[in-house]
Amino acid sequence: MRLTLLRAILYTFFSIIHCWGQQNVSPVSVSYSLLKKHVYLLASDSLQGRATGTKGQLQAAFYCSATFRRNHLATVFPIDSTRRSFRQTYPFTITEVANFGSAGAYRVTSPAYKRYELAPLPLTAKDSSHVLFGDNVAGALIGTDLKQEVVIVSAHYDHLGRNGSRIFHGADDNASGTATVLSVAAVFDSLSQRGIKPRRTIMFVLFSGEEGGLLGSEYFVRNSPIPLSQFVCDLNVDMVGRVDNAHRKNPDYCYLLRGDQVNELQKIAEVANQQSVNLTLNQDGYDTKNDPERYFYRSDHYNFARIGIPALFFTNGSHNDYHQPSDTADKINYEVLQKRATLLFQTAWLAASPAP
């Protein structure tokens, strides 16, 4: 009887601790200094604008992989039957776009723009002369009892590279989103080290090839390391470090776009927002079929949404430095970036921690 009673008491105690871990993380915020560190590194001259297939992009991939490793994330992509990697390498070719300004669904303001296409496999010797290679980077925090269900937290880390002596730094687009994902992963790791984990697995994914037509996320979806049916949703961040012209007097905002999807992600984000940073959450005209800028179709979440995986897009909208060399790290509003990153963390926590 006494042993049974002791077991019951211990079970109740650890259940309370477990429930606390699942529900009460609203005081937790993302590190301001860590966000700033990541943005300045990724948008530095040394990475030469991180164009997919270049040395700068590969250096950025190594940096992101090393950060995931420090955050104790599990490797995701299979190398062989026993080994896995943080990187997923894919072949692609480049098509020059002669008429800059608009290309399909993508509004372009930079002469550095190029269209990418996945190269057919297997590669031949003839193919290899004009094929380049890009890298997606991903790591996973394994959940507790619902570990087979996976929430994706994503951003693209590539940008437009350089055009002659002009470097397209891409601080907002999308060092800000990449820094957010890396810093959110650090928060989850910190909680995990204290025994506080979400029920579902969270996969942190950083894509290359976005600027050439969402290529990295297309390859990821076609060659997913796990069955697509295991993905619960994608929370994607792209340009979250600046303030658009419509919000000069109210910088504490974030656009949340879900297109024409009917899902609960918007409500989850609204609850997370109320429990934490209290940003103004806008949709305006960006979430309609009539949006001339086609914002919902222009970042990596779209490759998940188009196959029925619920997606929510976090963004600050556009500004005058979009796709210009002047998109530099010193122009990021780090106070607002911290709030948006915290909103992403809180939303990811709730999405990965459904009530029992």
C-alpha positions in Angstrom: 0.0 0.0 0.0 2.8 2.4 1.0 4.7 1.7 -2.3 1.5 2.1 -4.3 0.8 5.4 -2.5 4.4 6.6 -3.1 4.1 5.8 -6.8 0.8 7.7 -7.0 2.3 10.8 -5.3 5.4 10.7 -7.6 3.2 10.2 -10.7 1.0 13.2 -9.7 4.1 15.4 -9.0 5.7 14.6 -12.4 2.4 15.1 -14.2 2.1 18.6 -12.7 5.7 19.4 -13.8 4.9 18.0 -17.3 1.7 20.0 -17.6 3.6 23.2 -16.4 6.1 22.5 -19.2 3.3 22.1 -21.8 1.3 25.2 -20.9 3.4 27.9 -19.1 6.1 29.3 -21.3 4.5 32.7 -22.0 7.1 34.6 -19.9 9.9 33.2 -22.2 11.2 35.5 -24.9 13.9 35.2 -27.6 17.3 36.7 -27.0 17.8 40.2 -28.4 21.6 39.8 -28.5 21.5 36.5 -30.2 19.2 37.7 -32.9 21.6 40.7 -33.6 24.6 38.4 -33.6 23.1 36.1 -36.2 21.8 39.0 -38.5 25.2 40.7 -38.5 27.0 37.5 -39.4 24.7 36.4 -42.1 24.4 39.9 -43.7 28.2 40.6 -43.5 30.3 41.3 -46.6 32.2 38.1 -46.0 29.2 36.0 -47.1 28.9 38.0 -50.3 25.1 38.0 -50.3 24.6 34.2 -49.8 23.5 33.5 -53.4 22.6 29.8 -53.8 25.4 27.7 -55.2 28.2 30.2 -54.1 30.9 29.9 -51.4 29.0 32.5 -49.3 25.8 30.3 -49.3 27.9 27.3 -48.3 29.6 29.2 -45.5 26.2 30.3 -44.2 25.0 26.7 -44.4 28.0 25.6 -42.3 27.2 28.4 -39.8 23.6 27.3 -39.5 24.5 23.6 -39.1 27.0 24.4 -36.4 24.4 26.5 -34.6 21.9 23.6 -34.7 24.5 21.3 -33.4 25.2 23.6 -30.4 21.5 23.6 -29.8 21.5 19.8 -29.4 19.2 19.2 -32.4 19.0 15.9 -34.1 20.3 15.5 -37.6 17.6 15.0 -40.2 18.8 14.0 -43.7 20.0 10.5 -44.3 23.5 10.0 -45.7 23.4 6.2 -45.6 21.7 3.5 -43.5 23.4 4.6 -40.2 24.3 8.3 -40.6 22.4 11.5 -40.9 23.3 15.1 -41.7 22.1 18.6 -41.0 22.5 19.4 -44.7 20.5 18.3 -47.7 22.4 19.1 -51.0 20.6 19.4 -54.3 21.7 20.1 -57.9 20.2 23.0 -59.9 20.8 25.0 -63.0 20.4 28.8 -63.5 18.4 30.6 -66.2 19.1 34.3 -66.7 16.0 36.5 -66.5 16.6 39.3 -69.1 13.6 41.4 -68.3 13.9 42.4 -64.7 11.0 43.8 -62.8 8.6 40.9 -62.8 9.0 37.2 -63.2 6.0 35.0 -62.7 4.7 35.4 -59.2 7.8 37.1 -58.0 8.2 40.9 -57.9 11.9 41.7 -58.6 13.7 44.9 -58.1 17.3 43.8 -58.5 19.3 43.0 -61.6 21.0 40.2 -59.7 17.8 38.1 -60.1 18.1 34.6 -61.7 15.6 31.8 -62.1 16.7 28.4 -60.7 15.6 24.9 -61.9 16.2 21.6 -60.2 18.6 19.5 -62.3 17.4 16.0 -63.3 19.0 13.1 -61.6 21.2 11.1 -62.1 23.7 13.7 -63.3 25.8 12.9 -66.4 29.3 14.2 -67.2 27.8 16.6 -69.6 25.4 17.9 -67.0 28.1 18.5 -64.4 29.6 21.4 -66.5 26.7 23.7 -65.8 25.1 22.2 -62.6 25.5 24.0 -59.3 24.6 22.8 -55.8 22.5 24.3 -53.1 22.0 23.3 -49.5 19.0 23.1 -47.2 19.8 22.9 -43.5 17.6 21.3 -40.8 17.6 19.9 -37.3 14.9 18.4 -35.1 13.9 18.7 -31.4 12.3 15.3 -30.7 8.9 15.6 -29.0 7.7 13.5 -26.1 4.6 11.4 -26.6 3.6 12.7 -30.1 7.1 12.6 -31.6 5.8 11.3 -35.0 3.8 14.5 -35.5 6.1 17.3 -36.8 5.8 21.1 -36.7 8.1 22.8 -39.2 9.6 26.2 -38.3 11.2 27.6 -41.4 13.0 30.4 -43.2 15.2 30.9 -46.2 18.8 31.9 -45.6 19.9 32.6 -49.2 19.8 36.0 -50.9 20.8 37.6 -54.2 24.6 37.5 -53.9 26.5 40.2 -55.7 26.5 42.1 -59.0 29.9 43.3 -59.7 31.1 45.2 -56.7 27.6 45.6 -55.3 26.7 43.1 -52.5 23.1 42.4 -51.8 23.3 41.9 -48.0 19.8 40.6 -47.4 19.7 41.6 -43.8 15.9 41.7 -43.6 15.5 39.3 -46.6 16.1 37.0 -45.0 18.9 37.1 -42.4 16.2 38.4 -40.0 14.1 35.2 -40.6 17.1 32.9 -40.4 18.3 34.6 -37.2 14.8 34.1 -35.8 14.7 30.4 -36.5 18.2 29.9 -35.1 17.3 31.9 -32.0 14.0 30.2 -31.5 15.8 26.8 -31.7 18.1 28.1 -28.9 15.1 28.8 -26.7 13.7 25.4 -27.2 17.1 23.8 -26.4 17.3 25.8 -23.2 13.9 24.6 -22.1 14.8 21.0 -23.2 17.9 21.0 -21.0 15.6 21.7 -18.1 13.3 18.9 -19.0 10.6 21.0 -20.6 9.7 19.7 -24.1 6.8 20.0 -26.5 4.7 16.9 -27.2 5.3 17.1 -30.9 8.6 17.1 -32.7 9.8 20.5 -34.1 11.9 20.5 -37.3 13.8 23.7 -37.8 14.4 24.1 -41.6 16.4 26.7 -43.4 16.1 26.7 -47.2 18.4 28.0 -49.9 17.2 28.7 -53.5 14.2 30.8 -52.4 15.2 33.8 -54.3 15.3 31.8 -57.6 11.8 30.5 -57.2 11.3 28.6 -53.9 13.7 25.9 -55.2 15.1 24.6 -51.9 11.7 24.1 -50.3 10.4 22.4 -53.6 13.3 20.0 -53.4 12.7 19.4 -49.7 9.0 18.5 -50.2 9.9 16.2 -53.1 12.6 14.5 -51.1 11.3 14.8 -47.5 13.3 13.0 -44.9 10.1 11.8 -43.3 6.6 11.0 -44.8 4.8 14.3 -45.7 1.8 12.9 -43.7 3.7 13.5 -40.5 3.9 17.3 -41.0 1.3 19.1 -38.9 2.0 22.6 -40.2 4.7 25.0 -41.4 5.4 28.3 -39.6 7.5 30.3 -42.0 9.3 33.6 -41.4 10.5 35.8 -44.2 11.5 39.5 -43.6 10.6 40.2 -40.0 13.2 42.8 -39.0 11.9 46.1 -40.5 8.8 48.3 -40.5 6.9 49.1 -43.7 5.5 52.5 -44.6 2.0 51.8 -43.3 3.3 51.2 -39.8 5.8 54.0 -39.2 3.8 55.2 -36.2 3.0 51.7 -34.9 6.1 49.4 -35.4 4.8 46.7 -33.1 3.0 44.7 -35.7 3.3 41.6 -37.8 1.5 40.3 -40.9 0.2 36.8 -40.6 -0.8 35.3 -43.9 -2.5 31.9 -44.5 -3.8 32.4 -48.0 -7.1 30.7 -48.7 -6.4 27.9 -46.3 -8.9 27.0 -43.6 -6.8 26.1 -40.6 -6.4 26.9 -36.9 -2.9 28.4 -37.1 -4.1 32.0 -37.2 -6.1 31.4 -33.9 -3.1 29.7 -32.3 -0.9 32.7 -33.2 -3.5 35.1 -31.8 -3.6 33.2 -28.5 0.3 33.1 -28.4 0.3 36.9 -29.1 -2.1 37.7 -26.4 -0.1 35.6 -23.9 3.2 37.3 -24.8 4.1 40.3 -27.0 0.7 41.8 -27.9 1.7 42.9 -31.4 -0.9 44.2 -33.9 -1.6 41.3 -36.2 -2.5 42.4 -39.7 -3.7 40.7 -42.8 -5.0 43.6 -44.9 -5.0 42.9 -48.6 -2.0 40.5 -48.5 -4.1 37.4 -47.8 -6.4 37.6 -50.8 -6.3 36.3 -54.3 -6.5 39.8 -55.5 -3.2 40.9 -53.8 -1.1 42.3 -56.7 2.1 41.6 -54.8 1.1 37.9 -54.4 2.8 37.8 -51.0 1.5 34.5 -49.9 2.9 32.7 -53.0 6.4 34.2 -52.7 8.0 32.4 -49.8 8.8 28.8 -48.9 5.6 28.0 -46.9 3.8 27.9 -50.3 5.4 24.6 -51.2 3.7 23.1 -48.1 0.4 24.9 -48.5 0.0 23.8 -52.1 0.0 20.1 -51.1 -2.4 20.6 -48.2 0.0 21.1 -45.3 -1.3 24.1 -43.2 1.0 27.1 -43.3 1.3 30.5 -41.6 3.5 33.2 -43.0 5.1 35.8 -40.6 6.4 38.9 -42.3 6.8 42.7 -41.9 5.9 43.4 -45.6 8.0 45.3 -48.0 10.2 48.5 -47.8 12.4 50.7 -49.9 15.5 48.5 -49.3 13.9 45.3 -50.5 16.2 43.5 -52.9 18.7 46.4 -52.8 22.3 46.4 -51.5 21.1 48.9 -48.9 19.3 46.1 -47.0 21.9 46.0 -44.3 22.1 44.8 -40.7 22.3 48.3 -39.2 18.8 49.1 -40.5 17.1 46.2 -38.6 14.8 47.2 -35.8 16.0 44.6 -33.3 13.4 45.5 -30.6 10.6 44.6 -33.1 12.6 41.6 -34.4 12.8 40.3 -30.9 9.0 40.6 -30.4 8.2 38.9 -33.7 10.7 36.1 -32.9 9.1 35.7 -29.5 5.7 35.5 -31.2 7.0 32.7 -33.5 8.4 30.8 -30.5 5.1 31.1 -28.6 3.1 30.0 -31.6 5.4 27.1 -32.3 5.2 26.0 -28.6 1.4 26.0 -28.7 1.3 24.2 -32.1 3.6 21.5 -30.8 1.9 21.2 -27.4 -1.7 20.2 -28.0 -3.8 19.6 -24.9 -3.8 15.9 -23.8 
